[in-house]
Amino acid sequence: MFAYDCNGLEVFIMARSHETHKGKFTLLVMTLTLVFSTTSLPVVAFEGILSGGIMMHGGDTRGYLYAHMLVGRSFMVGLEFNPREYSIAALMGQTSGYYGKFGWNSDGSATPKYTDLGIWGRTSLTDTFTVTGSAGVNRTTALGKYDLKLAAEMIAPIGDYVYFIGGAETGIVTSPDSTKGWLGIGLAF
């Protein structure tokens, strides 16, 4: 899901994976939801979050760990690890802005497996329910291919500092089989 706020007008674009008997392909379902408001909804604020859970990618299910932390007023750093890869991300902006992400295979290779550059945005649908979306260009190092990557994540409270986290990302141009999703529990601080 991608969310962009333009003076109170928010546009959401959703993508989902679809599987048929002939194999996997990505079905891009574009849902445009126009939300007009005179005031912005507050965004759930915390300095950082540590989360873990399961990640599904193709027929593979594996555990993951993720952490991100606010560094300064409008700069976040994120780290992700799962048995197949690890990544580091940097996000500029308080509720929207630019991001960059580098990912490596967990075999110890020094060359990044992929690089992402794009825009991101976050909004609250209620006082506590937050949705974050991003859209960017993805470059796979080994293949030398570029793709458009869309991602969305939602965070919902299940306790004072404990959150349910769910999300998905997909490549929609050259990597339709790159769709992955995750479910987890996060601890905000």
QUIHUCOR-V217116 format. One line per field, one symbol per residue. ss: DSSP state (~ for helix, > for strand, _ for the rest). phi: phi as a letter, one per 20 degrees, with the letter a starting at -180 (. if undefined). burial: I if it has 24 or more other C-alpha atoms within 12 Angstrom, else O. A space follows every 50 residues. Layout:
# QUIHUCOR-V217116
ss->???
phi->???
burial->???
This chain:
# QUIHUCOR-V217116
ss->_>>>>>__>>>>>__>>>>>__>>>>>_______>>___________>>> >>>>>>>__>>>>>>>>>>>____>>>>>>>>__>>>>>>>>___>>>>> >>>>>________>>>>>>>>>>>_____>>>>>>>>>>>____>>>>>> >>>>>>>____>>>>>>>>>>____~~~_>>>>>>>>>_
phi->.cccdclnddddcdcbecccfepebeeededededebecfffdgdbfabd cbrdcdbmeecbfbcbbcbfcnfbbddccccbgebcbccccdoecardbc bcccfffnfeegfbcccadbbcbdecfcedcdcbbaedceffemedbedd bbbcccfcagcdcecbabbbedddcfeefccbcadcdeb
burial->IIIIIOOOOIIIIIIIIOOOOOOOIIOOOOOOOOOOOOOOIOOIOIOIII IIIIIIIOOOOOIIIIIIIIOOOOIIIIIIIIOIIIIIIIIIOIIIIIII IIIIOOOOOOOIIIIIIIIIIIIIOOOIIIIIIIIIIIIIOOOOOOIIII IIIIIIOOOOOOIIIIIIIIIIOOIIIIIIIIIIIIIIO
